[in-house]
Every structure is written in C-alpha cells, then in structure tokens.
Amino acid sequence: MQRGTQLYAGVALFALLVTASLVKAETRKEFRFSVGPRPSLSIINQYGPISAKPSTGNEIVVVAVLKSDKVEIDQSKNGNRIDLVSHLLPGANIDNARVEYQVTAPAGTSLTLHTTTGDIQVEKVHGDLALEGASANVDVRDVANCHVHVNTLNGPITLTNVSDGHIELTSVSGNITLRKVDGPLVRVNSSSGSIRYDGDFAFGGEYSLTSHTGDIEATAPSYASIDVTARSVKGQVDNEFPLQPKTHSAFSMDTVRNLVGTAGKAASSVKLLSFSGKIHLKKR
Amino acid sequence: MTCAEFQRVLPDGIDEGWSTQQKSHLGSCPACSSLVEDLNAISREARLLRACAEPSPRVWDSIADAIREIESELELVAAEARALQASEEPSPRVWNAISGAIQEMDSELELIATEARTLQASDDPSVRVWNSLEIALRKEGLILQPQREHSVIPFLKRWRWAWMVPVTAAVLIAVGFLNRPQPSVRVAEVTPPKPPAAVQPLSSPEDQQVLEAVSRRAPALRATYEDNLRSVNAYIQDAEESVKSNPNDEQAEQYLMDAYEQRAMVYEMALDRALP
C-alpha cells in the first residue's frame, strides 16, 4: 500500500515537472517603439501567425509569444523603420520554433509581414501592406488608400472592404476571395486556385483576374460601369450580366470562350482571363 | 473656217466662249461639234471630281507648314555646313573637350573593371533577376527551345558494328539473370509501388536547386514547394504553347508573363527570406 502511494506521488511529481518545464519554455516578450509619422514595420517569421491592428498613439507595440528557446527574436530600429526577425537556433523545427506576433501600430504604418506557415491578419490600417506566406492564410479587412501586395503558395487570400487600393495578389494554388474591393489597380494572378470577386469594380480602375486552371467568378451590381473582356482558352465563359456588345475585338468571337461588352459608361476595365478554368460573370 | 483652224483655237473657245465664225463651223461640222461636246463633258466630270477629292484647307495648311519647317531645317543645315566649311580645323577648345571626355571615360572603365574584379560569387544576382532576364530574352526571341540530340554517341553513327553493342549488352544481362543465385526460402512477391502516372518530375536544374534549398532549411515544406512548382511549370508550358500558336495575341503574352511571375515568386519565397 505504501509502495503504491509512493508510485503515485512519483508520477504526479514527474507530470508536474514536465508541465512546469513546458510552461517555462513558452515565453512572452513585448517590444515598444516610439515612432514618427508614417513608420514602417517588418516582421520575418518562420512558423506562426502574425496579426496587426491599429492604435491611436505614436507607438508600435509588438507582443511575441515564443514556443521554445529554440527561437529568439532579433530586433533593430533605424529612424522610423523597425525590423523584427525570428531567428532559429540549432535544433529548431516547425513545432518548437513557432512564434506568435500581435502588433498594434499607428494606422498609417507600412507593414511587411512574412511567415511560412502561420496566418496573417491585418485590419483597419492605411499604410502599405506587403504580406507573404507559403501556406499562410492571409486575411486583410477594412483598409483604405494603400498598396496591398500579397504572395502565397497554397495559402488562401481574403480581402474584405478594401477601398482605393493598389492591389496585387499572387497565389499558386490558394483560393483568392475579394469582397467589396476597389481601386485604381486590382491585379490577381493564380495558377490553380479559384478567384472570387464580389464588388462594384469602382474607381475607374483596371481590374485583371487571371488564372491557369482555377475558376473565376465575378459578381457586380447592375449599375457597375465596366468594360469587360473575358476569355478562357480551353474553358467556358458564362455571363449573366447585361452587357452592350462591342463591335471591335482583338480576338476571334467564339462566344463560348470569349466575352466582350460594356455596361454603363465603361469606366473600369475588367479582364477575366483563364487558361482552362471556367469564368462566370454574374449580376448581384 | 477649217477643222484644223478650229482645233487650234479649241482650248481658248472652251474657256472663253465661241466667236460667230467658230459657232457657224460648229453648226456645220459634226466631228468638231462632237469633240467639243466630249470635252465639255470631261470638264464637267473633272470639276465634280475635284470638288469631292479636294483636301480641306486644313490639310493644305498642314502640308505648307511641314514644307516650311523642312525648308527652315534645310537652311539651318546649310548654314551649319557653310560654317563648318569655313573653319575646317576644330578650335583647341573642342580638342580639349574631347580629350577630357576620353579621360573621364577611361577612368570610369577602370573603376568598372576594379569593381568587377572585387565581385564575389555571393554577389550573383537573385534567381528572380535571372528569371526576369530569361523572360525578356524569350520575348525577344533570343532564347529558343533546345534541339533534341538525335544521336547519343556520334561516333556510333560511323561505326558499322554499332548494332552489336546493345545486342551484346542484352545477351550479357540475360545470361546474368539466368545464372543468378536462387534463394533457399521462397519469399512472397512484393510489387514495388508505382509512381503516380500524372505526376511529372521536376527536371529543371533550377527547380532542383530550389527544392534542395527548401529541404535543407525546412524539410516539412519540400512537398508544398514541389507541388506548387509543378503547377507553375504546367502554367508556363501551356502559356508558351499558347504564345507559339498565337504569336500576335496580347493576352497569350499576358498569360506567359503571369506564369513566369509565379515561378519567380516561388523561387523568391524559397530562397530569399521566408525560410529560416
């Protein structure tokens, strides 16, 4: 009986030590930087998510949660430019080198955020955004009057409520979704991922959605002012939007695979191009 | 009045009208009368033609302006030529300027040569730069698809007993197979797994280099990069074929540029800074 009690006590002690060691390994660090107008922040992370939200003061605050001591954070500040890099140490791997970053920065901060596997979330800023992640799920919402450049391999990209943006999105196999997105330039390039656009095609801009095998679906209201060129080399083009036909076109008018036409005053240029994906233009 | 006399005054008569004598000749001579009728008809048609084919005064003005401009340029050239002829030998100031420019160029070339000598292997441009160059050169038509070599060993084409080589190899393999040591215990036959037929290998050395770099730095991501490179290569292949079959198609060009851009992005993500 006494021996059994000792055994239980030993197991409990071991579990306690293991838990304590794990808790100790995960560390939280906070970085604070006083900045002037229009600062820029760059975070290069290998594994783990990055999120960014606006703040009201003149301070950038970055909270980083490090999974283990196999990773450390290098920081530098030169004037208004701040760089943070997750620096992997010997023995680091995808599990123990994870770092979670939470950023609060003045709304005009330009952000360069790279991560390989974690998600990237940015909201309510109006500084330029350069976001990159191999498998990262990139989500940008409620931003205005800025450049938004996003690159992923298979990570999906979602932009919601982005106005007056200079937008360039490239993904090899991730699905790309744009809701209420407009600006002078909206360029989306995907290889096998699908592209979905639901918005006004406003701003008299140039909208180019291109894919290799991925389907493209664009939805616009009946009052949209657009000059549409849709073409799928080997796929099909379906149109439910009331368009005025154009008399002159640069390519042969195979109506199954090509569509050209205008609506309203044709203020914005809309190009929907796919190699073998299906293209669908819809009226909201 | 004879017909010859009448025809001598014919142009004046058509423009200014006929005298009594000429009118009486016209009344009596059907040949001259018919000639005058034809000339009048031609004149009417010509007036109509002139009215509709005449360019607008704006066109004539533009032509006159252009001629005036050319004339003034020619005058300028002539004046320059006369001035040059007057002083055949350039002034010492000109020679000094030329000499200074040559010296400056010489020192710049020396500086470039020094910089080039100090360049290290690590200063090689990124894959993205090479890729952009490749895109530009392909667009210019300076890079062509490599021609497949039909003969693996050229001298075999000239050697009349060349056919003996594969035959001998086949015989040796067959003999070796028949004389192989037999296992004492019969083991169950195991069919090796076949690679999926649809998956194409990544044959490009650049792709292999990129994948090796990914394997070294983040082995867990190799499969992701491999899949995506395969997808991008298929994109490039389709786009290249599209451009070949429609060389003047602007959108085919756009597909190709987008496809190359994707590959550049994958390379950059693999090699630049998104990995440890």
Interface residues (C-beta under 8 A of the other chain):
Chain A: I44 Q46 L88 A92 N93 I94 A97 H114 T115 T116 T117 E132 G133 A134 S135 N151 L153 N154 T170 V172 S173 N189 S191 S192 T210 H212 T213 R231 V233 A250 F251 L273 F275 S276
Chain B: A218 A220 L221 T224 Y225 D227 N228 S231 V232 A234 Y235 D238 A239 S242 D249 E250 Q251 Q254 Y255 D258 A259 E261 Q262 M265 V266 M269 R273 A274 L275 P276
